[in-house]
Amino acid sequence: MESILVVDDDINLCTALKDELTEVGYDAQYVTNGFDAIKYLQDNKVDMVLLDLKMPDMDGFDVLREMEEKDIHTNVIVLTAYADVKSAIDSAKMGASDFISKPYDFDELLITIRRVLQRE
């Protein structure tokens, strides 16, 4: 079973995504800040991270930088309400596999997750 870590400061979005992803067969977990994300990724192997960009204290770009510095390699899809071309390009340069705007369409998100995981 493929594992997905949701990283977002919105607890309601985290629990909804975890439930939706679990329903379709993924092992989904969540954390609500960047510091916990890095800790989780150091302690657990995950196949994918769904990462919010705008979070207090440690934003998604900081998480991507920390992942690089700590040699943590996994697929990342950026999921953000602040979608713009510059953010998409910057996150791709930092290793993100794809970029999806909130509010997300779950079917579209699933297609993107499956496509990214199949590229491995």
C-alpha distances in whole Angstrom, upper triangle without the diagonal:
4,6,10,13,16,19,22,25,25,24,24,22,19,19,19,17,14,15,15,11,10,12,11,7,6,6,10,13,16,20,23,25,24,25,23,20,22,22,18,17,19,18,14,12,10,10,12,15,17,20,23,26,29,29,31,32,29,28,26,28,28,25,24,27,26,23,25,28,25,23,20,18,15,15,17,18,22,22,26,29,31,30,33,33,34,31,29,30,30,27,26,29,27,23,22,20,21,23,23,26,26,26,23,23,19,19,20,18,15,17,17,14,13,16,15,12,14,16,15
4,7,10,13,16,20,23,23,22,23,20,18,18,18,15,13,15,14,10,10,13,11,8,6,6,8,11,14,17,21,22,21,23,20,17,19,19,16,15,17,16,13,10,8,6,8,11,13,17,20,23,26,26,28,29,26,25,22,24,25,21,21,24,23,20,22,24,22,20,17,15,12,12,14,15,18,19,22,26,28,27,29,29,30,27,25,27,27,23,22,25,23,20,18,16,18,20,20,23,23,24,21,21,17,17,18,15,13,15,14,11,10,13,12,9,11,14,12
4,7,10,13,16,20,20,19,20,18,15,15,16,13,11,13,13,10,10,13,12,9,6,4,6,8,11,14,17,18,18,19,17,14,16,16,12,11,14,13,10,8,5,5,7,9,11,14,17,20,23,22,25,26,23,22,19,22,22,18,18,21,20,17,20,22,20,19,15,14,11,11,12,13,16,17,20,24,26,25,28,28,29,25,24,26,25,21,21,24,21,19,17,16,17,19,19,22,21,22,20,20,17,18,18,15,13,16,15,11,12,15,13,11,14,16,14
4,6,10,13,16,17,16,17,14,11,13,13,10,9,12,12,8,9,13,12,11,7,6,5,6,8,11,14,15,15,17,15,12,14,15,11,11,14,14,11,10,6,6,5,6,7,10,14,17,19,19,22,23,20,19,16,19,19,16,16,19,18,16,18,21,19,18,14,13,10,9,10,10,13,13,17,20,22,21,24,25,26,22,21,23,22,18,19,21,19,17,14,14,15,16,16,18,18,19,16,17,14,16,16,12,12,14,13,9,12,14,12,11,14,16,15
4,6,10,13,14,13,15,13,9,11,13,10,9,12,13,10,11,15,15,14,10,9,6,5,5,7,10,12,12,13,11,8,11,12,9,9,12,12,10,10,7,8,6,5,6,8,11,14,17,16,18,19,16,16,13,16,16,13,14,17,16,14,17,19,17,17,13,13,10,10,9,10,12,12,15,18,20,20,23,24,24,21,20,22,21,17,18,21,18,16,14,15,15,16,16,18,17,18,17,18,16,18,18,14,14,17,15,12,15,17,15,14,17,18,17
4,6,10,10,10,12,9,6,9,10,8,7,11,12,10,12,15,15,15,12,11,7,6,4,6,8,10,11,13,11,9,12,13,11,11,15,15,13,14,11,11,9,6,5,6,8,12,14,13,16,17,15,14,12,15,16,13,14,17,16,15,18,20,19,19,16,16,13,12,10,10,10,9,12,15,17,18,21,22,23,19,18,21,20,16,18,21,18,17,14,15,14,14,13,15,14,15,14,16,14,17,16,13,14,16,15,12,15,18,15,15,19,20,19
4,7,9,10,12,10,7,11,12,10,11,14,15,14,16,19,19,19,16,14,11,9,6,5,6,6,7,10,9,6,10,12,10,11,14,15,14,15,12,14,11,7,6,5,6,9,11,9,12,13,11,10,9,12,12,10,12,15,14,13,17,18,17,18,15,16,14,13,10,10,10,9,11,14,15,16,19,21,21,17,17,20,18,15,17,19,17,16,14,15,15,14,14,15,14,15,15,17,16,19,19,15,17,19,17,15,18,20,18,18,22,22,21
4,5,7,9,8,6,10,12,10,11,15,15,15,17,20,20,21,18,17,13,11,8,7,5,6,8,11,11,9,13,15,14,15,18,19,18,19,16,17,14,10,8,6,5,8,8,7,10,12,11,9,9,13,13,11,14,17,16,16,19,21,20,22,19,19,17,16,13,12,10,9,9,11,13,15,18,21,20,16,17,20,19,16,18,21,18,18,16,17,16,14,14,13,12,13,14,17,16,19,19,15,18,20,18,17,20,22,20,21,24,25,24
4,6,9,8,8,11,13,13,14,17,18,18,20,22,23,24,21,20,16,14,10,8,4,6,9,11,11,11,14,16,15,17,20,20,20,21,19,21,18,14,12,10,8,10,8,6,8,11,10,10,11,14,14,13,16,18,18,18,21,23,22,24,21,22,20,20,17,16,14,12,11,12,14,17,20,22,22,18,19,22,21,18,21,23,21,21,19,21,20,18,17,16,13,15,16,19,19,22,22,19,21,24,22,21,24,26,24,24,28,28,28
4,5,5,6,9,10,11,12,14,16,16,18,20,22,23,20,20,16,14,10,10,7,9,12,15,14,14,17,19,18,19,22,23,22,23,21,22,19,15,13,12,9,12,10,9,11,14,14,13,13,17,18,16,19,22,21,21,25,26,25,27,24,24,22,21,18,17,15,12,11,11,14,17,20,23,23,20,21,24,23,20,23,25,23,23,20,22,20,18,16,15,12,12,14,17,17,20,20,18,20,23,21,20,24,26,24,25,28,29,29
4,5,5,6,9,10,10,12,14,15,16,18,20,21,19,18,14,12,9,9,7,10,13,15,14,14,18,18,17,19,22,22,21,22,20,21,19,16,14,13,12,15,14,12,13,16,16,16,16,20,20,18,21,23,22,22,26,27,26,28,24,25,23,22,19,18,17,14,14,15,18,20,24,26,26,23,24,27,26,23,25,28,25,25,22,24,22,20,19,18,15,15,16,18,17,21,21,18,20,23,22,21,24,26,25,25,29,30,29
4,5,5,6,9,10,11,12,14,15,17,19,20,19,18,15,13,11,12,10,14,17,19,17,17,21,21,20,22,25,25,23,24,22,23,20,17,15,15,13,16,16,14,16,19,19,18,18,22,23,21,23,26,25,25,28,30,29,30,27,27,24,23,21,19,18,14,15,15,18,20,24,27,27,24,24,28,27,24,27,29,27,27,24,24,23,20,18,17,13,13,14,16,15,19,20,17,19,22,22,20,23,26,25,25,29,30,30
4,6,5,6,8,10,10,12,14,15,17,18,16,16,13,12,10,11,10,13,16,18,17,16,19,21,19,20,23,23,22,22,19,20,17,14,11,12,11,14,14,13,16,19,18,17,16,20,21,19,20,24,23,23,26,28,27,28,25,24,22,20,17,15,14,11,11,12,15,17,21,23,24,21,21,24,24,21,23,26,24,23,20,21,19,17,14,13,10,10,10,13,12,16,16,14,15,19,18,17,20,22,21,22,25,26,27
4,6,5,6,9,10,10,12,14,16,16,14,13,10,8,6,8,8,11,13,16,14,13,17,17,15,17,20,20,18,19,16,17,15,12,10,11,10,14,14,13,16,18,17,16,15,19,19,17,19,22,21,20,24,26,25,25,22,22,19,18,16,14,14,12,13,14,17,19,22,25,25,21,21,25,24,21,23,25,23,22,19,20,19,17,15,15,13,13,13,15,13,17,17,14,15,19,18,16,19,22,20,20,24,25,25
4,6,5,6,9,10,10,12,15,15,14,13,10,9,8,10,10,14,17,19,16,15,19,19,17,19,22,21,19,20,18,19,17,15,13,14,14,18,18,17,19,21,20,20,19,22,23,20,22,26,25,24,27,29,27,28,24,25,22,21,19,17,17,15,16,17,21,22,26,28,29,25,25,28,28,24,26,29,27,26,23,23,22,20,18,18,15,15,15,16,14,17,19,16,16,20,20,18,20,23,22,22,25,27,27
4,5,5,6,9,10,11,13,15,13,14,11,11,10,13,13,16,19,21,19,18,22,22,20,21,24,24,22,22,19,19,17,15,13,15,15,18,18,18,21,23,22,21,20,23,24,22,23,27,26,25,28,31,29,30,26,26,22,21,19,17,17,14,15,16,20,21,24,27,28,25,24,28,27,24,26,29,27,26,22,22,21,19,16,16,13,12,12,13,11,14,16,13,14,18,18,16,19,22,21,21,24,26,26
4,5,5,6,8,10,11,12,11,11,8,9,9,12,13,16,17,20,18,16,19,20,18,18,22,22,19,19,16,16,13,12,10,12,13,16,17,17,20,22,21,19,18,21,22,20,21,24,24,22,25,28,27,27,23,22,19,17,15,13,14,11,14,15,18,19,22,25,26,22,21,25,25,21,23,26,24,22,19,19,17,16,14,14,12,12,10,11,9,12,13,10,11,15,14,13,15,18,18,17,20,22,23
4,6,5,6,9,10,11,9,8,5,6,7,10,12,15,17,19,16,15,18,19,16,17,20,19,17,17,14,15,13,12,11,13,14,18,19,18,21,23,21,20,19,22,23,20,21,25,24,22,25,27,26,26,22,21,18,17,16,15,16,14,16,18,21,22,25,27,28,25,24,27,26,23,24,27,25,23,20,20,19,19,17,18,16,16,14,15,12,14,16,13,13,16,16,14,16,19,18,17,21,23,22
4,6,5,6,9,10,10,10,8,9,11,14,15,19,21,23,20,19,22,22,19,20,24,22,20,20,17,17,16,15,14,17,18,21,22,22,24,26,25,24,22,26,27,24,25,28,27,26,29,31,29,29,26,25,22,20,19,18,19,17,19,20,24,24,28,30,31,28,27,30,30,26,27,30,28,27,23,23,22,21,19,20,17,17,15,15,12,14,16,14,13,17,18,15,17,21,20,19,22,25,25
4,6,5,7,9,9,11,9,11,12,16,17,20,22,24,22,20,23,24,21,21,25,24,21,21,17,17,15,15,13,16,17,21,22,22,25,27,26,24,22,25,27,24,25,28,28,26,29,31,30,29,26,25,21,19,18,16,17,15,18,19,23,22,26,28,29,26,25,28,28,25,26,29,27,25,22,21,19,19,16,17,16,15,12,12,8,10,13,11,10,14,15,13,14,18,18,17,20,22,23
4,5,5,7,5,7,6,9,11,15,17,19,21,23,20,18,21,22,18,19,22,21,18,17,14,13,12,12,11,15,16,20,22,22,25,27,25,23,21,24,25,22,22,26,26,23,26,29,27,26,23,21,18,16,15,14,16,15,18,20,23,22,26,27,28,25,23,26,27,23,24,27,25,23,20,18,18,18,16,17,16,16,13,13,9,11,13,10,8,12,13,10,12,15,15,14,17,19,19
4,5,5,5,6,6,9,12,15,18,21,22,24,21,19,22,22,18,19,22,21,18,17,14,14,14,14,14,17,19,23,25,24,27,29,27,25,23,27,27,24,25,28,27,25,28,30,28,28,24,23,19,18,18,17,19,18,21,23,26,26,29,31,32,29,27,30,30,26,27,30,28,25,23,21,21,21,20,21,20,19,17,16,13,14,16,14,12,15,16,13,14,18,18,16,19,21,21
4,6,7,9,10,13,15,19,21,24,25,27,24,22,26,26,22,23,26,25,21,21,18,17,17,17,17,20,22,25,27,27,29,31,30,28,26,29,30,27,28,31,31,28,31,34,32,31,27,26,22,21,21,19,21,20,22,24,27,27,30,32,34,30,29,32,32,28,29,32,31,28,25,23,23,23,21,22,20,20,17,16,12,13,16,14,12,15,17,15,15,19,19,18,20,23,23
4,6,9,10,14,16,20,22,25,26,28,25,23,26,26,23,22,26,25,21,20,17,15,15,16,16,19,21,25,27,27,30,32,30,28,26,29,30,27,27,30,30,27,30,33,31,30,26,24,21,19,19,18,20,19,22,24,27,26,29,30,32,29,27,30,31,27,27,30,29,26,23,21,20,21,19,21,20,20,16,15,11,11,14,12,9,12,14,12,11,15,16,15,16,20,20
4,7,9,13,16,19,22,25,25,27,24,22,24,24,21,21,24,22,19,17,14,13,14,16,16,20,22,26,28,28,31,32,30,28,26,29,30,26,26,30,29,26,29,31,29,28,24,22,19,18,19,18,21,20,24,26,29,28,31,32,33,30,28,31,31,27,27,30,29,26,23,21,21,22,21,23,22,22,19,18,14,14,16,14,11,14,15,12,12,16,16,14,15,19,19
4,6,9,12,16,19,21,22,23,20,18,20,21,17,17,20,19,15,14,11,10,10,12,13,16,19,23,25,25,28,29,26,25,22,25,26,22,23,26,25,22,25,28,25,24,21,19,16,15,15,15,18,18,21,24,26,26,29,30,31,27,25,28,28,24,24,27,25,22,20,18,19,20,19,21,21,21,18,17,14,14,16,13,11,13,14,11,11,14,14,12,14,17,17
4,7,10,14,17,19,20,21,18,16,18,18,14,14,17,16,12,11,9,10,10,12,13,16,19,22,24,24,26,27,25,24,22,25,25,21,22,25,24,21,24,26,24,23,19,18,15,15,16,16,19,18,22,24,27,27,30,31,31,28,26,29,28,25,25,28,25,23,20,20,20,21,21,23,22,22,20,20,16,17,19,16,14,17,17,13,14,17,16,14,17,19,18
4,7,11,14,16,17,18,15,13,16,16,13,13,17,15,12,12,9,10,10,10,10,13,16,19,21,20,23,24,22,21,19,22,22,19,20,23,22,19,22,25,23,22,18,18,15,14,14,14,16,15,18,21,24,24,27,28,29,25,24,27,26,22,23,26,23,21,19,18,18,19,18,20,19,19,17,18,14,16,17,14,13,16,16,12,14,17,16,14,18,20,19
4,7,10,13,14,15,12,10,14,13,10,11,14,13,11,12,10,12,11,10,10,12,14,18,19,18,20,21,19,19,17,20,20,17,18,21,20,18,21,23,21,21,17,18,15,15,14,15,16,15,18,21,23,24,27,29,29,25,24,27,26,22,23,26,23,21,19,19,20,20,19,20,19,20,18,19,17,19,20,16,16,19,18,15,17,20,18,17,21,22,21
4,7,9,11,12,9,8,12,12,9,11,14,14,12,14,11,13,12,9,9,10,12,15,16,14,16,17,16,15,14,18,18,14,16,19,18,17,20,22,20,21,17,18,15,15,14,14,14,14,16,18,20,21,25,26,26,23,22,25,24,20,22,24,22,20,18,19,19,18,18,19,17,18,17,19,17,20,20,16,17,20,19,16,19,21,19,19,22,23,22
4,6,8,9,6,6,10,10,8,11,13,13,13,15,13,15,13,11,11,10,11,14,14,12,13,14,13,13,13,16,15,12,15,18,16,15,19,20,18,20,17,18,16,17,15,15,15,14,16,18,20,21,24,26,26,22,22,25,23,20,22,24,21,20,18,20,20,19,19,19,18,19,19,21,19,22,22,19,20,23,21,19,22,24,21,21,25,25,24
4,7,9,7,8,11,12,11,13,16,16,16,18,16,18,16,13,12,10,10,12,12,9,10,11,11,11,11,15,14,12,15,18,16,17,20,21,20,22,19,20,19,19,16,16,15,14,14,16,18,20,23,25,24,21,21,24,22,19,22,24,21,21,19,21,20,19,18,18,16,18,18,21,20,23,23,20,21,24,22,20,24,25,23,23,27,27,27
4,6,6,6,9,10,11,12,15,16,16,18,17,19,16,13,12,10,9,11,10,7,8,8,7,8,9,12,11,9,13,15,13,14,17,18,17,19,17,19,18,18,15,16,14,14,14,16,17,19,22,24,23,19,20,23,20,17,21,22,19,19,18,20,20,19,19,19,18,19,20,23,22,25,25,21,23,26,23,21,25,26,23,24,28,28,27
4,5,5,6,9,10,10,12,14,15,16,15,17,15,12,12,9,9,10,10,8,9,8,5,6,7,9,8,6,9,11,9,10,14,14,14,16,14,16,15,16,13,15,13,14,14,17,17,19,21,23,21,17,19,20,18,15,18,19,15,16,15,18,19,18,19,19,19,21,21,24,23,26,25,21,23,25,23,21,24,25,22,22,26,26,25
4,5,5,6,9,10,11,13,14,16,16,19,17,14,15,12,13,13,14,11,10,9,7,9,10,12,9,8,11,12,9,11,14,14,13,16,14,17,17,18,16,18,17,18,18,21,21,23,25,26,24,21,22,23,21,18,21,21,18,18,18,21,22,21,22,23,22,24,24,27,26,29,28,25,26,28,26,23,27,28,25,25,28,28,26
4,6,5,6,8,10,11,12,14,14,17,16,13,14,12,13,15,15,12,13,12,10,12,12,15,12,10,13,15,12,12,16,16,14,16,14,16,16,17,16,17,17,17,18,21,22,24,26,28,26,22,23,25,23,20,22,23,19,19,19,21,22,21,22,23,22,24,23,26,25,28,27,23,24,27,25,22,25,27,24,23,27,27,25
4,5,5,6,9,10,10,12,11,14,12,9,11,9,11,13,14,12,13,13,10,11,10,12,11,8,10,12,10,10,13,14,12,14,11,13,12,14,12,14,14,15,16,19,20,21,24,25,24,20,20,22,20,17,19,20,16,16,15,17,18,18,19,20,20,22,21,24,22,25,24,20,21,24,21,19,22,23,20,20,23,23,22
4,5,5,6,9,10,12,12,14,13,11,13,12,14,14,16,14,15,13,10,12,11,12,10,7,9,10,7,7,11,11,9,11,9,11,12,14,13,15,15,17,19,22,22,23,25,26,24,21,21,22,20,17,19,19,15,15,15,18,19,20,21,23,23,25,24,27,25,28,27,23,24,26,23,21,23,24,21,21,24,24,22
4,5,5,6,9,11,12,16,15,13,15,14,16,18,19,16,17,15,13,15,14,16,13,11,13,14,10,10,14,13,11,13,11,14,14,17,16,18,19,20,22,25,25,26,28,29,28,24,25,26,23,20,22,23,19,19,19,21,23,23,24,26,25,27,26,29,27,30,29,25,26,28,26,23,25,27,23,22,26,26,24
4,5,5,6,9,9,13,12,11,13,13,16,18,19,17,18,17,15,16,15,17,15,12,14,15,12,11,15,15,12,14,11,13,13,15,14,17,17,19,21,24,25,26,28,29,28,24,24,26,24,20,22,23,19,18,18,20,21,22,23,24,24,25,24,26,24,27,26,23,23,25,23,20,22,24,21,20,23,24,21
4,5,5,6,7,10,10,9,12,12,15,17,19,17,19,18,15,16,14,15,14,10,12,13,11,8,12,13,10,10,7,9,9,12,12,15,16,18,20,24,24,25,27,27,26,23,22,24,21,18,19,20,17,15,15,17,19,20,21,24,24,25,24,26,24,26,25,21,22,24,21,18,20,22,18,17,21,21,18
4,6,8,10,13,14,13,16,16,19,20,22,20,21,19,16,18,16,17,15,12,13,14,11,9,12,12,8,9,7,10,11,14,15,18,19,21,23,27,27,28,30,30,29,25,25,26,24,21,22,22,18,17,18,20,22,23,25,27,27,29,28,30,28,30,29,25,25,27,25,22,24,25,21,20,23,23,20
4,7,10,13,14,14,17,18,20,22,24,22,23,21,19,20,19,20,18,15,17,18,14,13,16,16,12,13,10,13,13,16,17,20,21,23,25,29,29,30,32,33,32,28,28,29,27,24,25,25,22,20,20,22,24,25,27,29,28,30,29,30,28,30,30,26,26,28,26,22,24,26,23,21,24,24,21
4,6,10,11,12,15,16,19,21,24,22,23,23,20,21,19,21,19,16,16,18,15,13,16,17,13,13,10,12,11,14,15,18,20,21,24,27,29,29,31,32,31,27,27,28,26,23,23,24,21,19,19,20,22,23,24,27,27,28,26,28,25,27,27,23,22,24,23,19,21,23,20,18,21,21,18
4,7,9,11,14,16,19,21,24,23,25,24,21,21,19,20,20,16,16,18,16,13,15,17,14,12,9,9,8,11,13,16,18,20,23,27,28,28,30,30,30,26,25,26,25,21,21,23,20,17,17,17,20,22,23,26,26,28,25,26,24,25,25,21,20,22,20,17,18,19,17,14,17,18,15
4,6,7,11,13,17,19,22,21,23,23,20,20,17,19,19,15,15,17,16,13,15,17,15,14,10,9,7,9,10,13,15,17,20,24,25,25,27,27,27,24,22,24,23,19,19,21,18,15,15,15,17,18,19,22,23,24,22,23,20,21,21,17,17,18,17,13,14,16,14,11,15,15,13
4,7,10,13,17,19,22,22,25,25,22,21,18,19,20,16,15,18,17,14,16,19,17,15,11,9,6,6,9,11,14,16,20,23,25,24,26,26,26,23,21,22,22,18,17,20,17,14,13,12,14,16,18,21,22,23,20,21,18,19,18,15,14,15,14,10,11,13,10,8,11,12,10
4,7,9,13,16,19,19,22,22,19,18,14,16,17,14,13,16,16,13,15,18,16,15,11,9,6,5,6,8,11,12,16,19,21,20,22,22,23,19,17,19,19,15,15,17,15,12,10,10,11,13,14,17,18,19,17,18,16,17,16,12,12,14,11,8,10,12,9,8,12,12,11
4,6,10,12,15,15,18,19,16,14,11,13,14,11,10,14,14,11,14,17,16,15,11,10,7,6,5,6,8,10,13,17,18,17,20,20,20,17,16,18,17,13,14,16,14,12,9,10,11,12,13,15,16,17,15,17,15,17,16,12,13,15,12,10,13,14,11,11,15,15,14
4,7,10,13,13,17,18,15,13,10,13,14,11,12,15,15,14,16,19,18,18,15,14,11,9,6,5,6,6,10,13,15,14,17,18,19,15,14,17,16,12,14,17,14,13,10,10,10,9,10,12,12,14,12,14,13,15,14,10,11,14,11,9,13,14,12,12,16,16,16
4,6,9,10,13,15,12,9,6,9,11,9,9,13,13,12,15,17,17,17,14,14,12,10,7,6,5,6,8,11,12,13,15,17,16,13,12,15,14,10,12,15,13,12,9,11,10,9,10,11,12,14,13,16,15,18,16,13,15,17,14,12,16,17,14,15,19,19,19
4,6,7,11,13,11,8,6,9,11,10,11,14,15,14,17,19,19,20,17,17,15,14,10,9,6,5,5,8,9,10,13,15,15,11,12,15,14,11,14,16,14,14,11,14,12,10,10,10,10,12,12,15,16,18,17,14,16,18,16,15,19,19,17,19,22,22,22
4,6,10,11,9,5,4,6,9,9,10,12,14,14,16,18,19,20,18,18,17,15,11,10,7,7,6,8,8,9,11,13,12,9,10,13,11,9,12,14,12,13,11,14,13,10,11,11,11,14,14,18,19,21,19,16,19,21,18,18,21,21,19,21,24,23,24
4,7,9,9,5,6,9,10,11,13,14,16,17,19,20,21,23,21,21,20,19,15,14,10,10,7,8,8,10,13,15,14,11,13,16,14,12,16,17,16,17,15,18,16,13,13,12,12,14,16,19,20,23,21,19,22,24,21,21,24,25,22,24,28,27,27
4,7,6,5,7,10,10,10,13,15,15,16,19,20,20,22,20,21,20,20,16,15,12,12,10,11,11,14,16,19,18,14,16,19,16,15,18,20,17,19,17,20,19,16,16,15,14,16,17,21,22,25,23,20,23,25,23,22,26,26,24,25,29,28,28
4,6,6,10,12,11,12,15,16,16,18,20,20,21,23,22,23,23,23,19,19,16,16,14,14,14,17,19,22,20,17,19,22,19,18,21,22,19,21,20,23,22,20,20,19,18,19,21,25,25,28,27,24,27,29,26,26,29,30,27,29,32,32,31
4,6,10,11,9,11,14,14,13,16,18,18,19,21,20,22,22,23,20,20,18,18,16,18,17,20,21,23,21,18,21,22,19,18,22,22,19,21,20,24,23,21,22,21,21,23,24,28,28,31,30,26,29,31,28,27,31,31,28,29,33,32,31
4,7,8,6,7,10,10,10,12,15,15,15,18,17,19,19,19,16,17,15,15,15,17,16,18,20,21,19,16,18,19,16,15,18,18,15,17,17,20,20,19,20,20,19,22,22,26,26,29,27,24,26,28,25,24,28,28,25,26,30,29,28
4,6,5,6,9,10,11,12,15,15,16,18,17,18,18,17,14,14,11,12,11,13,12,14,16,18,16,12,14,16,13,12,15,16,13,15,14,17,17,15,16,16,16,19,19,23,23,26,24,21,24,25,22,22,25,25,22,24,27,26,26
4,5,5,6,9,10,10,12,14,15,16,14,15,14,14,10,11,8,10,9,12,12,13,14,16,14,10,12,14,11,9,12,13,10,12,10,14,13,12,13,14,15,17,17,21,21,23,21,18,21,22,19,18,22,22,19,20,24,23,22
4,5,5,6,9,10,11,12,14,15,14,15,15,15,11,12,10,12,12,14,13,13,14,15,12,9,11,12,8,7,10,11,8,10,10,14,14,13,15,16,17,20,20,23,23,26,23,20,23,24,20,20,23,23,20,21,25,23,23
4,5,5,6,9,10,10,12,14,13,15,16,16,13,15,13,15,15,17,16,17,18,18,16,13,15,15,12,10,14,13,10,12,12,16,17,16,18,19,20,22,23,26,26,28,26,23,25,27,23,22,25,25,22,23,26,25,24
4,5,5,6,9,10,10,12,10,12,12,13,11,12,11,13,14,17,17,17,19,19,17,14,15,16,13,11,13,14,10,11,11,14,15,15,17,18,19,21,21,24,24,26,24,21,23,24,21,19,23,23,19,20,24,22,21
4,5,5,6,9,10,10,9,10,10,11,9,11,10,13,14,18,17,17,18,18,16,13,13,13,10,8,10,10,6,7,8,11,13,13,16,18,19,22,21,24,23,25,23,20,22,23,19,18,21,21,17,18,21,20,19
4,5,5,6,9,10,10,11,13,14,12,15,14,17,17,20,19,19,20,19,17,14,15,15,11,10,12,11,7,9,11,15,16,17,19,21,22,25,25,28,27,29,27,24,26,26,23,22,25,24,20,21,24,22,21
4,5,5,6,8,8,11,13,14,13,16,15,18,19,22,21,22,22,23,20,17,18,18,15,13,15,14,10,11,13,16,18,19,21,23,24,26,26,29,28,30,28,25,26,27,24,22,25,25,21,22,25,23,22
4,6,5,6,5,7,9,11,10,14,14,17,19,22,21,21,23,22,20,18,18,18,15,13,14,13,10,9,11,14,16,17,20,22,23,26,25,27,26,28,26,23,24,25,21,19,22,22,18,18,22,20,18
4,6,5,6,8,10,12,12,15,15,19,20,24,23,22,23,22,20,18,18,17,14,12,13,12,8,8,11,14,17,18,21,23,25,28,27,29,28,30,27,24,25,26,23,21,23,23,19,19,22,20,18
4,6,8,10,13,16,15,19,19,22,23,26,25,25,25,25,22,20,21,20,17,15,16,15,11,12,15,18,20,22,24,26,28,30,30,32,31,33,31,28,29,30,26,24,27,26,23,23,26,23,21
4,6,9,12,15,15,19,19,22,24,27,26,27,27,27,25,22,22,22,19,17,18,17,14,13,16,18,21,22,25,27,28,31,30,32,31,32,31,27,28,29,26,24,26,26,22,22,25,23,21
4,6,10,13,14,18,19,22,24,28,27,27,27,27,25,22,22,21,19,17,17,16,13,12,14,16,20,21,24,27,28,31,29,31,30,31,29,26,27,27,24,22,24,23,20,19,22,20,17
4,7,10,11,15,16,19,21,25,25,25,26,25,24,21,20,20,18,16,16,16,12,11,12,14,17,19,22,24,26,28,26,28,27,28,26,23,23,24,21,19,21,21,17,16,19,18,15
4,7,9,13,15,18,21,25,25,24,25,24,23,20,19,19,18,15,14,14,12,9,10,11,15,17,20,23,25,27,25,26,25,26,24,21,21,21,18,16,18,17,14,13,16,14,12
4,6,10,13,16,19,22,23,22,23,23,22,19,18,18,17,14,13,15,12,9,9,9,12,15,17,20,22,24,21,23,21,22,20,17,17,18,15,12,14,14,11,10,13,12,10
4,7,10,13,16,20,20,19,21,20,20,17,15,16,16,12,11,13,12,8,7,6,9,12,14,17,19,21,18,20,18,19,17,14,14,14,11,9,11,11,7,8,11,10,9
4,6,9,12,16,17,16,17,17,17,14,12,14,13,9,9,12,10,7,5,5,7,9,11,14,16,18,16,18,17,18,16,12,14,14,11,9,12,12,9,10,13,12,12
4,6,10,13,14,13,15,15,16,12,10,13,13,9,9,13,12,9,6,6,5,6,7,10,12,14,12,14,13,15,12,9,11,12,8,8,11,11,9,11,14,13,14
4,6,10,10,9,12,13,13,9,8,11,11,7,9,12,11,10,7,8,6,5,6,8,10,13,11,14,14,16,14,11,13,14,11,11,15,14,12,14,17,17,18
4,7,9,8,12,13,14,11,10,14,14,11,13,16,15,14,10,11,9,6,5,6,6,9,8,11,12,14,12,9,12,14,11,11,15,16,14,16,19,19,20
4,5,6,9,12,13,10,10,13,13,11,14,17,16,16,13,14,11,8,7,5,5,8,9,12,14,16,14,12,16,17,15,15,19,19,17,20,23,22,24
4,6,9,13,14,11,12,15,16,14,17,19,19,19,16,17,14,11,9,6,4,7,9,13,15,17,15,14,18,19,17,18,22,22,21,23,26,26,27
4,6,10,10,8,10,13,13,12,15,17,17,18,16,17,14,11,10,7,8,10,12,16,18,20,18,17,20,21,19,20,23,23,22,24,27,26,28
4,7,8,7,7,11,11,11,13,15,16,17,14,15,12,8,8,6,8,10,11,14,17,19,16,15,19,19,16,18,21,20,19,22,25,24,25
4,6,5,6,9,10,11,12,14,16,17,15,16,13,10,10,9,12,14,15,18,20,21,18,18,21,21,18,20,23,22,21,24,26,25,27
4,6,5,6,9,10,11,12,14,16,14,15,12,10,11,11,14,17,17,19,22,22,19,19,22,21,18,20,23,21,20,23,25,23,25
4,5,5,6,8,10,10,12,14,13,15,13,11,13,13,16,19,19,22,24,25,22,21,24,23,20,22,25,23,21,24,26,24,26
4,5,5,6,8,10,10,12,11,13,11,9,11,11,14,16,17,20,21,23,20,18,21,21,18,19,23,21,19,22,24,23,24
4,6,5,6,9,10,11,9,10,8,6,9,10,13,16,15,18,19,20,17,16,19,18,15,16,19,18,16,19,21,19,21
4,6,5,6,9,10,9,11,10,9,12,14,17,20,19,21,23,24,20,19,22,21,17,19,21,19,17,20,22,20,21
4,5,5,6,9,9,11,11,11,14,15,18,20,20,23,24,25,22,20,23,23,19,20,23,21,18,21,23,21,22
4,5,5,6,5,8,8,8,11,13,16,18,18,20,21,22,19,17,20,20,16,16,19,18,15,18,20,18,19
4,5,5,5,6,7,8,12,14,17,20,19,21,21,22,19,17,19,18,15,15,18,16,13,16,18,15,16
4,6,7,9,11,12,16,18,21,23,22,25,25,26,23,21,23,22,18,19,21,19,16,19,21,18,18
4,6,9,11,12,16,18,20,23,22,24,25,26,23,20,22,22,18,18,21,19,16,18,20,18,18
4,6,9,11,15,17,20,23,21,23,23,24,21,18,20,19,16,15,18,16,13,14,17,14,14
4,6,8,11,14,16,19,17,19,19,20,17,15,16,16,12,12,15,14,10,13,15,13,14
4,7,10,14,17,19,16,18,17,18,15,13,14,13,10,10,12,10,7,10,12,10,11
4,7,10,13,16,13,15,15,15,12,10,12,12,8,9,12,10,8,11,13,12,14
4,7,10,12,11,13,14,15,11,10,13,13,9,11,14,13,11,14,17,16,17
4,7,9,7,9,11,12,9,7,11,11,9,11,14,13,13,15,18,17,19
4,6,6,9,11,13,11,10,13,14,12,14,17,17,16,19,21,21,23
3,4,8,10,13,11,10,14,15,14,15,18,19,18,21,23,24,25
4,7,9,12,11,11,14,16,15,16,19,20,20,22,24,25,27
4,6,9,8,7,10,12,11,13,15,16,17,19,21,22,24
4,6,5,6,9,10,11,12,14,15,17,18,20,22,24
4,5,5,6,9,10,10,12,14,15,16,18,20,22
4,5,5,6,9,10,11,12,14,15,16,19,21
4,5,5,6,9,10,11,12,14,15,17,19
4,5,5,6,9,10,11,12,14,16,17
4,5,5,6,8,10,11,12,14,16
4,6,5,6,9,10,11,13,15
4,5,5,6,9,10,11,13
4,6,5,6,9,10,12
4,6,5,6,9,10
4,6,5,6,9
4,5,5,7
4,5,6
4,5
4
